[in-house]
Each structure stands twice: as C-alpha cells, then as structure tokens.
Amino acid sequence: MKRQKVKFRWLSTLATCLILALCIGISIPLVGCNNTEAEAEAGTVTIEINPGVEYVIFRNGNVKAVRFLNDDAEKLLEEIELKGQSLKSAISITVAAYKTAGLMESNDTVLISFDKKLSGDAKRKESVSEVVREALEKTKSVHTVVYVAAMDNDETAAIAKKYGVSQGKAQLIADAKKNSSMSEEDIANLPLDELVGLQKDVNSTVIDSEYIGILKAKAIALNDSGCAVRVEFTEARLIDKGVKYPYYRLVFNDKRTQWTYLINAVNGDILEKNEVALFISLEEAKDIALKDAGIKDTSAVKVVFTKEELSRNQGRPCWILEFYTAEYQYSYKIDAKTGEIIFFDCHIDIRKAKEIALTDAGVYEEIAKITFTVEEYVGGGIKTPYFYFVFNNDAIQWTYRIDATLGIVLEKSEVTLLISLQKARGIALNDAGIKDENEATFTKEELNRSTDRPCWILEFYTEKYQYSYKIDAKTGEIVFSTRYISMAKAKTIALSDAEFSDSNKVVFTVEKLVEPAVQDTLLKIQKEYAKNDDPALKERLIALLKNRLKADEKDMETIVLDEALEIVPKLTGIQLNILSLNLTVLRILHHEVTNRDTFFHMLTSKILLFYSNHMSKTMEYAHLQYLGCTGILSEGSTYKPIEEIFRNRYAGLFSRGFSREEFYEYMGIEIQEFQQLITTCQIDKEKYQFNAMNENVLKYSIAQSGKQEYEDIHLLSYLPHREKNAYSC
C-alpha cells in the first residue's frame, strides 16, 4: 500500500517534547581521532522509510548538516534540531517522530544508504552501520534494516530527483526495473518492504531476533517451490496483528505459475502453500485456434472474431472464441491454463446458409423484401449441426433447417400468412354495401384457429341491419354471411305489437338473435337430459351446444353438431371411446408427428387415451350400428391392421435410409442433386432418407422440385427397385 501524506506541522511540538524527554543527544566518536580530524566530514548517510532524511556527519559521529528528501520529512522534522546531535541520537529522534506521526508500523523496514565517501571507507562504514543498528533497535519499531551503497550514476541521480528519494533508494528502483514487468513509477510508489522484495540481492540485517525477517522468508519459499527462473513478488508482507501466530504472506510468479506461501515469522515453518497455473493470454489462445483452423496468414485471409471470452464458470477455465472467414465459421474452446483445444466446430458461414434457404424458397432476388425473424445455429450435442431460419415476405412465411456442414436443405415448410383484421373488416363492409365504416358498429371481431381453415368471425350492425360474416383468414374469401334486421328494429316491432307506447318504461331482460334450428335443437337436448340425470352427459351436451351456437346456419359443421346433440345422450362412455378411437386412428392425420418421439407422444395422448378392456363387448358395437354411428364387417371381409395404417400414414418414420454411396449406385447422380428432398434418416442418423412423412407428400415435393422423372420413388424403400425389406419398425 502507498503511504498517505499527512500534515505534520501540528505534530511537531508533540514529537519534539516526546523526543527531548526520551532522547538526549550524546556525541560518540565513531573511530579514534584527534580534534582536528573530528571536525572533518566523514560522508553522508540517509535513513528512509517514506519520508527520507539525509545526514552529513563529522568523523566524530556528530551530525554536520541535515537535508530533507521530500515534503513529508520537512514538515515533520523542520522544528526539531538535529544538527549537532550524535548520529545515534539523530536517528532515534527521527524514528520516534515518525512513530508519533503514525508513519511506522511494528516490525517495519528501514533503508540506510551510504554515499561514495562512506562506502569507500570500509572501517568507518562498518562503525556507522553498527551505530545505526543500535539506534534503530532501541526504537522497538524496526525489524529489518537494508543497507545500500549508492552507485551515484546518471540513472540513479535522475530517479532520485524525479521521485524525491535518496541515491540508495534510486538504486533499488533501478535494480527492481530489471527484475519486474512493473513500470518505474509503480515501483517507486511501492512501500519499502515491497520494493526490497523485488530485489535479486540485498544486504540486510534483522535486528529483532523474534522474527526471521522477510528476506529469509522469501528464501524459504523460493527454495520450497523449486522455481529455478526469475520470479516477480506481487505481495510480501508481515501479518502480526490480530493473529495467534505471526506469519509472512508471500505471492510470487514466473510466466506460467503463481505461488502463494504463508511462512511462520518466528521459526520459518511453511504454514500453507498453493500453486496455480496462470492463464494463457487471449492472443496466445487466438494463435492456437487459427493454427488449428489452418489459417497461417491473417493478412491474406480476413478473419473476424465475434466472441473472445474467458469463462471461469466451469471447473476448467477456458477461452471461448468464435470467428469467421469468407467461407466458414469457427467455434473454439481452449483450456486457459494448458492451451489444449477442448472443443472445436466448423461450419459454413451463416450468410451462405441464408443464401441457400432463400434460393430454395425462390425469393433470393427479392431479399430486400424478406424479414428474418429467427437466425440460429444449432450445433451442441447433435451429429448433424444445422442452421434454423424463419423468414417471410408480405404473404408467406418459410421455415428452413440447413445442414451446417453440407449446405443441404434438411427440412422446410411454407405457411401462407393471415390477412389482418382491418382487411377482413373491409371485405365484410364492402360485401354488405357499406361504404362508410363509421355507419357500422362491430360487436364481434374474432380469429378462429380451431379448424383447418382459420377464419375471421365478424359481427356488426347498422341502423337497419345486423350482419354476421366468416372470412377465410388466408385468402380473404367469404365463407359465410347473413343479414338480419337490427336489434333496435326488432325491439320496435315487439313493443308496437305489445301496444307499449312508452319504451322508457320497458325493461328488456333478454335481447338475443336465436336461429330456429338452434331453438329446435335446444328443446331436444332438454328432453334427453330430463330422461337421464347424468353429470357427465350434462357436460358433453353443454360443450356441444356451445359449439353449435358458434356455428353458422347451412354449414356442414352445423349439421354434424345437430346430429351429435341428438345421438350423444343415447351413447355409453365406452361407445364414445370406441368412436373417438376409430376417428383418431382412421380419419385424422396428426400433423404434429415429425419424428418418433412425437409419434409415441401422439399414441399415448390421443389414441391409447381412449382404449380399455371393456371394448370387446359385442352389444356395444351392435347398439352403435343401430344408431347409425358405425358399421360391422360381414364374414369374409378384410380390414387393414393398425400397424399398416400407421406405416402408410407416417411412412417417413420407418425408412431404413440409404448412404451417399447407395444413392449414387442406384440413381446415378450425386445426393446433392436431391438436397431439397433429403434429410437425416429417422432410424440411422448416419444415413439419409427422403424428407416426407408419406407417399403423397413425397410425390408433391418431387413435382414441385421439377424432377418428375423420379416420381416412381417410394418413401419406404432405398430406391424404386429395392422395396423389399425396407421397413424397420
């Protein structure tokens, strides 16, 4: 942590009083000398924690002059007289002032620098070092003393001037730059103990025998890690506050590995250690991916990265990369520690896939009028990755699945879009001869999708008439229409006939248009229900009646519902299940069946739902025949087994498929010629089959593709003349 500058002036008086009370300067000759020699200058020694103080000393050990290296030191010590004190006293006073100001933590590190003059006198330097050690030891605030002999060159002089430090600290900064990737400014702002931790070799002394010292702790950690290359310490500090056993926390790394050590500060035992592989860089990961993709020269091949993400959410951190060229799209997952390729995917570019779909739909030239609502690549955990597209123009919506590897059409569908409500209203009003829309009040505007023919159901009235319309929601064709006199007109007629002259005194409790056929039907079901008070029958009749009221006059649906309302009260629950099962199996083609999963779901939810063991009773079928609901086969008659019905209706589910080689052998052309008619085989995903659910759909698809010469192809066989044993159930 960087030490914060504080305003010290208010502390100076307190520091002075404290220091003068505890420390009285005494001149102590450092070496034997006469009076003349004693007044000669011996050299300069600097003490540095954060505030730095430079002492010029006489040969007798007294301070000749003091120079402050930065503002913090000057503000703290400017009112304290250090000149004339012994070096030992001056250092004690300085450290005590630092401590009073809160600048020193317990067991801190102090830097002692010697100029060239002192460094050249080994005996005097040793004597000064001892004086310094004794002075610092008495403060009880210093743990490690680091000694530096200033090199006094241009580089260190420039650093010392730039950051307001001694030549000795400048030398440490210059040396640290050689051993670290940190900037010079960041190194200069490090706390002293961390700066010392970046040194390859320093001369230090531990003055408190209680702890081993941070430098020894580093040596223990480095030796244990077995790291033979140069490392960078990102953390090196003593933790002795709030813990039972003081320890050194050391964090260092080379280019590939990071180590964390906790070293007992008293005996040097390793309390804890951890080794973590460092992540490779993004650029390294990209180089690995490009090399694997065979892209050697990015200047010759344009590569655009769309995803560059480091994922740490898994137990195995990895780089997730996605990029594309003019032809292909690539996806990579690369181990962020080892550089191993965990996952790889390559497929045609999405733009190419869209071109294939649009061309097949016959609208590539009208691309400006096309809107894509879904553009999705599906490739996870499947054998055949594909692109899924949904797009439309004003009239038609297309859905496509394009093989992401081969570029063939796996599946497609086309749906005519529905006309808008506004357009349907316009059709109805125009048919009714109403030119001004404001003349009509709409009471019902409903889109009915419950039938195979989606319709807009509209009801509205004018002053004279009431109208009902059913309009085909795809084509705009009027399916049904009727016109009645308006409700207001009918009420006027009724009031007139009842001889009510004041309509304001009349309350209408029922106002409803009821068709005669509905009235008749309602009377019939009331009678039938009165004969049999069955709650289940009640629910069935109510449901049928609701549908009848929604239906239109002279409609096939109306006829069927009227007959159903008459017959249903006469049927048992078993008979209703028999009829439902017969209808579902023989008459209904379930369009939601596209694969075996949806087929089995259809069986359980729409067929087996109606089956029970009670269906074997002969009387049930005899009664159904009597009511005209079904017929019974005479002796000798034949019928189709249910498996044959399903095999024909959903033939695409039971084809064994064919390989590319088999297709070419029997057809004499490549499979790509039939790409719009080919999909992955339902039974064997390694093979292909024709993309149709039954023979009728296949013949229609062949005719639409313009390949009428192959209309004799059968869905259930490999090819026309290999129909035998083509089924796989």
N, C-alpha and C positions, 0 to 999 in steps of 0.2 A: 504493500500500500504506500501511496505517496504521503509524505508528512505534510500536514497543513501549516501554512504560515499563520502566525498569530501575532497580535500586537503585544509586545513585551514590555513597553515602557512602564506600565502600571505595576509590573512585577519587579522592576529593577531595585526599588527600595527594599522590598521584601527579601530579594535574593542577596542584596548587599549585607543586610543585617544578619541573615542566616549564615552567610559565608564568613563574615568577620567574627561571628560568635564561635564558629566551629573551626575555622582555619586561620592560623596566623602565619604569614609568610616568613620563612627562615631561609637564608642563603646557605646553600650547601655546595661547596666546590665539587665539581664532577671528577676532576683529576688533580693531582698535585701541581701547584703553580705559584709563582711569586705575584706580588700586587700588580706589577705591570702587565703580566700575562693575563691576569684575571679580568682586566678591562678590555682585553682583545675579543673580537667577535668570533664565536665558535661555529656558528651556522644557524640554520632555520629549521624548526620542527613545527609541524602542523597537526592539530587534533581536529578530527572531522566526524561528526555523526550526520546531522543535516546542516545545521549552522557550522561553518568552518572558521577556525581561528589559527592564525599563523604567528608563532613566537620566534623572534630573533633573540638568541641567547649569547651571553658572555661565556668565556671559558670557565668562569667560576660557577656557572649554572644559573645565574640570575637572568631575568627577562630584560632585554635591552629595549625592545620595541614590540608592539602588537599590531597586527593588521587583520581586519575582519574581511572574510571572503564573500560574504553576502549580507543582505539587509537584516535577515533574522538574527545573525550573530551580533551585528552592530546595535540593533535595538535592545537586545538582551543584556549586553555587556558594556555599553558605552558609559554607564555611570559607575562601573566597577574599576578600580585602579589595579591593573595587572602589571604594569611596568614597575620594575624594581623588585618584584616578588621572585622567590625561587621558582624554578620551573615546576617543581613538585607542588608548591602551593598554588601557582597559577592554574595548573591543570585541575587540582582539586576544587578550586573556586569555580572554574569554568563548568566542570561536570555537575557540581552542586547547583549552579544556576540553571543548567539545562534540566536537571531533575525537578527543581522547584517549578519551572515553567511547563512541566508535563511533556518534555521532548524525549525523555528516556524511559524506556520500558525495562523491566527487570531482565538481566542477562542480555543486554543489547551488545552490538558490535561497534567497536571504535576503530577508525583508521588513523594511523600515525604515519606521516610522511616526512622524509628527510631530504634536504636539498643536496646538491652535489658536494658541497663543502663538508657537511657532516658525513655523508656516505663515503667520502674518501678517507676519513679518519676512523678506522675500524674500532680502535680502543675507545675513543670518545663516543662514537655511535652506540657501542655496547653499554657504556655508562649511562648515556641518556635514555636508552631503552629500558634499563633497569629502574631508573627514576620514574619514568612514565608508568611502568607496570605497577610499582609500589603505590603511586598516587591513585591510579585507577582502581586498584584492589581495595583500597580503603573506602571508596565510594559505595561499595556493595551494589552497584548498578550496572556494572560492565562484566561481560562474560568473556568475550573474545576480542583480542587486540590483533589487528592486522598491520604489519609493517611494510611500507613500500618505499623504495629508493627511487626518487624522481629521475626520469631519463632526460628531462629538460631539452626536448627537441621541438621542432616547429609544430608537429601534430598535437602533442600534449599541451603545448602553450596555447594553441588555438582552441582546444577543447576547454582548457581551464578558464580562458577568457570568456568563451561563449556561455558557459553554464555557471560561472562564479564558484569554481571549485579549486582545490589545490592541484599542484602538478602531480601529486601522488594519486589522487582520485582520477585525474585525467588519464593517467597511465592505466588504471584499472578499466576505465571506459574504452580506451583504445584496444586493450587486450581482449575485452569481452566481445567487441565487434568481430573479432576473428573467430570466435567460438560460438556465435549465436546468429540467428537469422533476424533478430530484432533490429529496429532502427537505432541510430545513435541517440536520438532524442529520448526514445523509450528506455534505453539502457541508462542514460544519465538521470532519469527520473525515478529509477528503482531505489527502494530502501537499501541501505548499505549492506545488510546481510544478504539480500538477494543479489546484489552486484558482486559481492565476494563469491557467491555460489556459482557465478558464471565463469570464474577464473579457472584456468587449467592448473596453475600452480601459484600458491601464495605462501608468504612467510607469516605464520600466525602463532599466537600463544594463548592458551586457555588459562585464565587467571583465577577461575573459580573451580576448584577440584571436585565440586559436587556434580558437575555435568561434563560429558566427554567433549563437547564442542561440535558445532555444526559441520566443520570440515572433516572431522573424524567420522561423523555420522554418514557423510557423503561417501567417504572411502569404503565404509562397511557396505552400504547399499550397492555401490558400483561393483565391488568385489563379488557380492552375492548374485547380482544379476548376470554376471559373466559377460557383460557388454564390453566388447573389445574396440568399438568405434567411438568417435567423439559423440557426446550426448549434450543435450540442452536441458538445464534445470529450469522448469517453469514455476516451481514452488520449492522453497527451502526455508523452513521456519521452525522455531521452538514453540511448543504449546505446553505451558506450565500453569495456566490459570484455569481453575475450575475442574481439574482432572486429578485423579489419585496418583497416577504415575506420569511425570513429565516425559514428553517424547518429542522427537523431531519428525515432522512430516515432510517428506521429500517426493517430488514428482519430476521425472526426467524422461527424455525420449531420444531415440535416434529417428531415422526416416521411416521405420517400419513398426516400431514397438514403443509403447508407453508403459513405464513402471511407476508404481506408487509404493512407497515404503513408510512405515512407522517404526522408528528406531528409539528404543528406550534411552532417554537422555542421561541416565545415571550409569548404566552398565553396558550399553551398546547392543543389547539384545534386539533381534528383529521381532517386533510385536505383530506386525501384519505386513503382507506384501501382495501386490496384484500386478498382473501383466496383461495388457490389452493390445491386440493388433490394431494399428492405425489404419484408417480407411485410405484406399487409393483415391486419387483426385478425379474430378469429373473429366478432365482432359485425358487422363490415363484410361478411364473406362470407355470413353468415346473412341480412342485409338484401338482398344481391344475389339469393340463392336465393328468398326469399319474394316479392320483387318480380317475379321471372321467373315464379313459380308463380301470380301474380295474387292473392296474399294480401296485401291492403293493411292490414287492421286485425286484429292478432292478439288483440285483446280481444273481437272479435266471432266470430272463428274460432279454435277451440282447436287449437294446433299443439304437437306433442310431438316433440322432437328425440331420436332414438335413437342417433345417431352424429355426433360432432363431432371430426374427426381431421385433424391436419396431417401429410400424407405428404411425406417428404423422400427417399423411396427411388427416386424417378424423376428423370430429368433435368430435370423440370419440377415443382417443388414445388407442391402444391395442397391446398386444403381439401376434405375428403370429408365431405359432410353427408347424413344420412338423417333424414327426419321424416315424420309422418303427421297427417292430419286425420281427421274422422269418416268421410270418404268415400274418400280417396286416400292412397297412399304415394308419397313423392318421394325420389329419389336425385340428388345433385348432386356434380360435381367442378369446383371453381373454382380457377383459377390464383391462387396465393398472392401473386404479385407484381403482376399486372395487374388481377385481378378478373374476367378473362374466363371464361365458362362453357365448360368443356372437354367435359363430359358431362352429360346430363340424361335422367332416366327418371321416368315417372309411370304408376302402375297402380292398380287397385282395392285397397282395403285387404285385408290377409290375412284379417281376420275375416269380411269379406264373401265372399271366395273359399271359406273353410271352410263358411260357411253354404250356399253353392251346392252344394258337394260333399255335405254331409250331407243336404240336402233331396233331391238327386237319388238318393242311396242309400236314402232313405226312413227315415232314423233321426235327423232333426233334433230330433224331440220326445224322443228318448232320449239327448240329448247328454251327460247325466251318466254314462251307461254306456259312452261312447266314449273310447278312448285313441288319441291321435295319436302315432305313432312317427316320422313324418317330416313336417316342415313346411318347405318350401323354395321360395324364389323363384328361378327360372331366367330370367335376362334378358340375360346377357352374350353379345354377338356373334350373336344369332339374331333373325330377323324377327318371330317371334311369341313374346314373353315369356310365361311361364306359371308357375302355382303347381303344385308337386308335393306331393301329400299321400298318406300311408299311414296308415290308421286302422282300428280294429277294435273289436268287442264280444266277448262270450264265444264266439261261434260263427262269425263271418265277418270276413274282412279285406278292405278295399277299397283300391284304388289309383286315384287321380284325377290328371289334368292339366287345370287350369282356365286358359283364356285370360285373361291378366292385364289385357288391355285391354277385351275384350268381355264377359268373365264367362261365356263358354260352356264346356261340357264338351268338351275336345278328345279325351280318351281316358279310359277307365275299365276296371277289371277287378275281379272279385269271386272270392274264394277261400274255400272252406269250411275252417276251421281243424281241425287234427288233435286227436283225443282224447288224453288224457295216458296215460302208461304205467300209472299206478295204476288208471285207469278200465278200461283194456284187461285188466289182471290181474283186476279184479273181475268183468268179463264172463266171462272164461275159468273162473275158480273157481266162479262161480255155475252155469255150464253143466255143469261137472263134478260138481256137487253137493257141493262142499267149502265148508262154512260157516266153518270156522276157517282163516284164511290161514296160521297157524303150522304147519298139518299138511302144507303143500306147500313143496317146495324148488325154486326156479326155477333152471334151468341155462342158459336162453337167453332174452334179452329184447332183441329187435332190431327197429328200424323200417326196413322195406324200402321205399325210394322208387324202385326201379329199374323198376317197372311203372306203368302209367297209374292203377293203383289202389293207393295207398300202404297198407301193412298192417303191423300189429304181429305179429311172429312170436314166439310164446312156447312154451317147453318147460319142464315141471316134473314132479316125481314125488312120490308119497306112499309109504307103506309097502307098498301093494298094487299101485299102477299108475303108469305113466308116460304123460304127456299131451303132445300137440302141438296148437297152435292157430294159426290165421291169422285175424286180426281186422281188418276194414276200419278204417283209422285216421281216417276222416272220419265214418262213420255208426255204427261200433261193431258192425256186422253180422259174424257168424261166417262167414268164407269157407270155412274148412276146419278139421276137428278129428279127432283119432284118439286111441285109448287102447290101451295095451299093459300087460301085466303088468310089474311093476317089474323093474329090472335085478337087484336082490337076490333076487327070487323066481326069476328065470331062472337065476341062478348056483346057487341051492339045488337046483333041478331037475337041472342039469347035474352037480353034484357027487354028488347022490344016484344018478343014473344011472351015473356012473363009479365008484361004490362007494368014494368017498373019505369016510372017517369024520371026519377031522381037517382042517377047512378052513384052519386056520392054517398047514398045511404046503403049501398050494397057491398058486401064483403065476399070476394071470391076465395074459397078455400082450396080449390083445385083448378089449375089452368094448365092443361096438357093436351098435346096433339097425340091421339091414340089411333093407330091403324086398325081397321076392322078385323084383319086377320089376327092381330095381337089380342084383341078382346076375346075372340073365339078360343084361341089357344089358352089364355088365362083361365077361362071358365072350365076347360077340360082338365087342366092340371090341378085345379082346386078340388074337383070331384075325385080325381085319382088319389090325391093326398088324403082326402077325407076317409077313404077306404082303408088306408094303411098309415098309421101314425108313426112313421119311421124317421128318426132324425137324419140318418144318412141320406135317405131319399129326399128329404127336405132340402139338404144342402145341394144335391145334384140338380134338383128342379130349379132352385134359385139361380144356380150358376148358368143353367141352360137358358132360363128366362132373361137373365141379364144380357147374354149374347144375342138372344132373339130381339130384344128391344133395341140393340145397337145395329142390327142387320137391316137391310133395305128390302122394300117390297119387290116381288118378282125377281128375286135373286136365288141362285141355287143354294146358297148358304141358308137363306130363309126357309126354303122347302125342307132341307135336311134337319134344321133345328125344330121346325114344327112337328115333323115325324118323330124326332127324338123325344120331344116333350110328351108325346102320346105313348111311346113304347117303353121308355125308361122305367116308369112306375111298375111295369109288368115283369121286369128282369130282376134276377137274383144277383148278389155280389159276385158269385162265381161266373155267372153268364157275362157280366160286364167285363170281368178279367179275360174271359175267353175271347170276346170281341176285340178288346184292346190289344191282346197278344196277336190275334190274327191280323189286325190292321197294321200293327207296328212291324211285323215280320214280312207280310206280303205286299203292302202298299206304300210304305214310307221308305224313301231313300234318305238316310241321315247324312246330310252334307258336312257335318262336323267331323265325320270319320276321315282322317287323313293318314293315320298310322295305326299300328297295332294297339298302342296304349289307348287312343281314343275309341278304337273298335271295342276293346274289352270294357271300357267305361260305358259305352252305349249298351252293351249286352246287360250289364248289371243294373244300370239306371233306367233303361227304357224297355227291356224285354223280360228279364228274369224277375223284375219287379211284379209282373202280373201272374207269374206261374205258381201253381200249387198242386198238391197231390190229388185234390178233390175234382180236378178237371176230367177225370176218367169216367165219371158217371154218365151213362147213355141218355138218361132222361133230360139232362141239362141241354144236350145238343138237339134232342127231339123238340123240346119247347122252343129253342131258338129257331129251328126250321119252321115250326108252326107260326111264329111271329113274323116270319119272312126276313129274319136277320141273317140267315146263312143257309147253305145247302149241304146235304150229306152225299158223299160219293157213293155211287152204286157199286155192286160187286164187280170186280174186274177192272175198275177204274184205276188209273195211275196218278200219282202225285209226285211233286218234286220234294226230295228231302231238304230240310232246312240248311244243311251244310252246302248243298248245291246252290240254293238261293243266295246265300251269303257269298259263295265263291264267285258267282257271276256278278252280283251287285257290287262287291268290293274286291274285284279281281286283283287290283293293284297291290293288295296286301299279301298275296300268296305267290307271287312270282319269284322263282329262284334266282333270276337275274342272269347276267352274262358279263364276261370280261371284255376289255377292249379288243383282245385278240380274237375272241369268238365272234364278236360283232363284225369285224373286218373279214373273217374267214367266210361267213355266210352271206354277208351283204355286199362285200366287195368295195366298200367305201369306209373312210375313217369315221369314228364315232362323233368327231366334231361337226360333221355334216348334219347330224341329228341333235345338236346340243340343246335346241329349244324343246325337244321331245324326250330328253333323257334326264334322269335323276338318280340318286343313290338308291341301291336296292334296299327294300324294307327288311329282308331276311339276312342278307350278307352285305355288310357295309363296304366290303372290298370290291363289290361288283356294282353293276348299273342295271336299271330297268326303265321301261317306258313310263313317262310321267303322266299317268292317267289312272283313275280309280276303277273304270270299267271299259268295256269294248266300245260303247257308244261315244264316250268321251275321247277315246283314242282315235276313232275314225274322224271325229270332228276336228281334233287337233291336227291330224295328218292333212285333212282337206284345207284347213286354214294356213298351214305351212307351205302349201303348194307342192307337196310331194305325193300326189295322188297315185303315182306308180307303185307306191309301197302300201297301198290301202289294204292288202291282204295280211298285214302283220297282225299277229294275235298277242294280246296283252300277257296271257299266262304262259306263253312259250318263250324260249330263247329267241327264236325266229320262226317264220311261217312253217317250215317243214320239220320243226323239232317240237311239236306239240305234245308228244308222249312224255309222261313222267315230268311234266313241267310244274306240277303243283307241289307246294310244300306247306303243309298245314301244321 
